[in-house]
Amino acid sequence: MRSDTVLLRGVTSADAIVSVNDVIIQVQADGTFELTIGLKPGPNFVDVVASNLDGSSHSSSLAIISIPPEDAS
């Protein structure tokens, strides 16, 4: 991808606690969440964990490869 950011969106249960790379993010009342993530050139690894109040959790790991945008010159 030729960008220095990516928008991560997802949906879970409304009472879930979601973390992205160990940072807790806000979940909306309908269970949706989103976060803009800064990318460095090359591989970027993103770990998403959603935990419910009953102690259950689900996780997903993503690898995003960022290619720096080409110069306009």
Secondary structure as GFF3:
##gff-version 3
##sequence-region A 1 73
A	DSSP	beta_strand	5	11	.	.	.	ID=ss1
A	DSSP	beta_strand	17	20	.	.	.	ID=ss2
A	DSSP	beta_strand	23	25	.	.	.	ID=ss3
A	DSSP	beta_strand	32	38	.	.	.	ID=ss4
A	DSSP	beta_strand	42	51	.	.	.	ID=ss5
A	DSSP	beta_strand	57	66	.	.	.	ID=ss6
###
